Amino acid sequence: MKTLLIAALAAAGLMTCACTSQHNAAAPAATAAAVKASQPAVPWHHHHHRHGQQGTPSGGSAPSGGSAASGGSPAPGGSAASSGGTTPASSQNTAAPCLSRYLGAKAGISQGGLGSDYVAIVFKNLNNVPCTLYGYPGISLAGGKPVTQIGAAAIENPATPRKLVTLAPGGVANALLRIVAAGNYPAVKCGPVTAHWLQIFPPNQTVPIYLYYTAPACTKPVPLLTVNTVAPGSGG
């Protein structure tokens, strides 16, 4: 399965050196916005060895610069806000799209290879009714106080076609994310910094989920991230 995960993004053609190892950390406390308030009583932890858990970054709200969206939280500026969902033709039997407020997110199975790290971003339906995901999530690295997007948002991998994924209550889906090492680029071209969050917009949503994730990043628009469409299951 690990070999299949690597092969799924090899078509994007981005080659780099492997990322440096990081450590788990707990998400900082917060008082507003994002998805923290919708988490179940038992936190939905992940088991990736490099990173922490979902939460709202310090500062209490999503970064300013966007317009109000469903969920009452302003959408951050930057290209990640345009998640590549698009809505499929609806029918009476199709569940509604999954809202950010009713989704949990974690870093699932991961693998280093071909000069990159690959990690499955796993979404979980925290609601008591089914919902659907369709297309690409918008993902970028983020950091700072207040938290803002760092560098370019993830490129959509065209080798993975869009498919409607229905999540039952408690059901999961994943989108495979490729992260190229920032150190592969000269400092003058990269503008290296350390990111502490993944800013994740589920398909067709404008309210982000923040996932604690420490990784080297580039402030300049070099292509570090590539993302697949959402697929059923946890990716493992």
Phi, psi and omega in degrees: 000322178300320178298321179294323179298317180294317182296330184298332182250358182300333181296338180292336172075023180260118185245132180207183176270162185286149180286156175284154182284151180232192183225156177293148176209150179278147179292138180295156179293153179210164183237358184204168168060185179054216194244357186307318186294339184266003180290150178291169182301321175268115184303143181271085182282158173248176187237017177289135189284355186255346196221175184259231188227169181293148176178188175256130180299156175305143184119342168087350181204167175294153181305146179283167176121354182240181179265160180296145182223174179302137183105350174079009182247133180295141179280131178298156173287167177112162187288343179297338182296338180268072179295141187276060181274292196057146188260129179288166177301132185267161174217170182296335183266001181272129177291160179290157176300148178288125177275147180306321185295340181251018178242136166263158178219144176208162173272120182264221183301142181223159181202136173265141179176154180055034177078013182221166168257142177240129181222135176277120173272113188258128176256141178233133177283111181269358182274172179260013175227155179295156174211170185235150172237139183213118175101211186260138166283156172265121185230137174213160170281152183210162179182184179088176177226113356293158183292131178224160179297142176247123175068202185277148174288165182297139173282140178280128179282110184290350181283352181247107183290152177289136175221139178287125180244122179261128179254119170290165174307125184083356181285159183232154173217166182218157171230125183282126181248130174257131180239114179277144180293126178298330180294351177288343181255144174302146183304323182293332179271335185266313191068063191293138173214174175253126175268149179238002181217152161257127175264116190238120173257111175303156181308134177065021178238152179241007173254125186276158165254136178254127179241122181295123185202111182266126181200151172297143183221167176242130177285338179270156189282066173263150187279093178266330189243140171224137184232144174271169172291161178291137180230156179295152174086181184270354180086002181251000000 
